[in-house]
């Protein structure tokens, strides 16, 4: 199976969390929109991040989607994806993680999520949300002495920044990738 065939199969992979299984991407979009609409005056971070773990003969990826209502909790889900070989270089691993995050991100429009609030209420007015910031978390650090991934950071940040819709984040701030998604790559 080629990388292209593996990535094409992603459209069939569902999302899940602790309380729900078999969530289609449309279901995830609806849950995120509902979560924002439930507290339109709140500030939000919408975050997508992917991590991977090499196993014998394959690499397991997990992509997390998190809508964080600042100071008031979050709703999150993830999907797991197995690539039929172990990735051998850090650049290849980070590139595929970033591509998988971007693949999910292209299906969400942060401006549309901002519109989940009452559209009749302009920003800055009572009843309007303070903000909704959108991030793609990259599971890489910038300190070469600590992170083997430091040499690839600028390339991955550039891939995300070119979208114009998402702000790239790296470690230690990239918790959707390095913490949430990471825990779902282990088993």
C-alpha positions, 0 to 999 in steps of 0.5 A: 500500500502506498502512502497515497492509498493510505492517506486516501483511506483516511476518509473512512476513519472515524473519530472517537472520544471517551463517550462516543464512537464512530463519529464522522467528520460531520459529527465532529464539526457539529459537536464543535459548533454546538460547544461554541454555541452553548457559551457564545460569550466565552473565549476559545482555542480550536486546536488540531494536533497529530502524534505518532508512535513506531511499532513493529512493522507499522506506525500508529498516528492519532489526530486530536481535535480540541475545542477549549473553552478557556477556563471552563473545560474542553470537548475533544476527540481523536482518530487513529490511523495505522501506516503500514511501515515504521517511519525511519526519519524524524523529518518523515514522521513530522511531515506526515504528522503535519499533513494529517493535521492539515488534512483535518484542518482543511475541513474546518473553517475557523471563521465559520466556527466564530459564526457559531455564536449569535451572528447578530452580536458583533465582536466586543459587544455583550453576548459576543465571544471574546475570541476564537483562536485556531491552532495546529499543534506540531509535535516538535521542539525548538531547542536542539539540545533537547529536541531532535525535531528542532531542525525540522521545525521551521519547515513544518511551521511554514506548512501550517502558516501558509494556510492563513487560517491556523497559527502553528504551535510547537512544544511546549505549547503544542499540547493537542499533539504532544499530550492528547494525541500522544496518549492515543498512539500507544496501544 
